[in-house]
Amino acid sequence: MDRAAGLAKDALVWDNVWPLEPWAGNDWDKLPVLAAAGWNLISLTIAGDDQNLGQAFARVAAAHKRILSDPSLVLVEKADDVLAAKAAGKLAVTLHFEGTNCFERDLSVIEPFFRLGVRHTLLAFNVSNSAGGGCAEASDGGLTKWGRSLIAEMERVGMMLDLSHVGLRTSLEAMEAATRPVLFTHSNAASVQPHYRNLTDLQIKACAATGGLVGISGSSDYLGDLNASTEALFRHVDHVVRLVGIDHVGLGLDLVFDAEAVTNFARSRADEWPQARDPNWPGFRYAQPAQLVDLVALMLERGYGDEDVRKFLGGNYLRLARTFWR
């Protein structure tokens, strides 16, 4: 365990999804908790399909101001800012959107959002929008013409495309349209746990073919383990590695501190969360920060080398970021 703890501390730890939602226990005061647990970069979910353009801008502006006023945080502009923040003992922060409704079909707003710190964006969130289909829909109509234009503009400015929560057909068509690596920042393997939010092997292979990566979620639903155990996390990591290699997997724990609040939220929006219609659904649980070292220890125990672990914890994200953020 000492080896695992030392490796986790020395390596770059990059988690590309953390919902900034005070109602779910995820407020600014939790960032020091993540930093103390070894996180070096966290990407904050700021807005998405539930917000319009004005609301999204207000949220981004408030987060931008908060980060710049906190000496313990660094707002990332270039990829190497992440390493500089780690060396200085600070937490690097990026912003992202969960869905593209907040762009209001206006391509001209993408670059300003990027300049304010928005570094990746989900195409859609569970249900369909103007860009394409969501994974919770009974029918996925595929990537729209607007969605294709959106992807092209995101690639031009350096904003990464995230296909978590996106429908199967739409995700495959988006990866065909993309000319740069794409992400599934918090999506697990359907071969390990069948779930509408998890990825088929075809999607995982297509993602790797773009040069992208799959971030493993710590949500109990997607893990297939009510306790969100470290062993369950490892099974999904290991499946992706065996399928496409260590260069195409990373962290996207999507950690929520108040799981009950998120469970109640899902029950109130069963169109987005079909499992919530089941009265016996146990709700969400989430892997916790302390499990990071346990996961590293398990990877080492199962034959992964130090360099493999470093790639998984953050090296793979850094490699991709260097191709986007210059």
Secondary structure by P-SEA (a helix, b strand, c coil): caaaaaaaaacbbbbcbbbccccccccccaaaaaaaacccbbbbbcccccccaaaaaaaaaaaaaaaaaccccccccccaaaaaaaaacbbbbbbbbcccccccccccaaaaaaaacccbbbccccccccccccccccccccccaaaaaaaaaaaaabbbbbcccccaaaaaaaaaacccbbbccbbbbcccccccccccaaaaaaaaaacbbbbbbccccccccccccaaaaaaaaaaaaaccccccbbbcccccccaaaaaaaaaacccccccccccccccbbbbcccaaaaaaaaaaaacccaaaaaaaacaaaaaaaaaccc
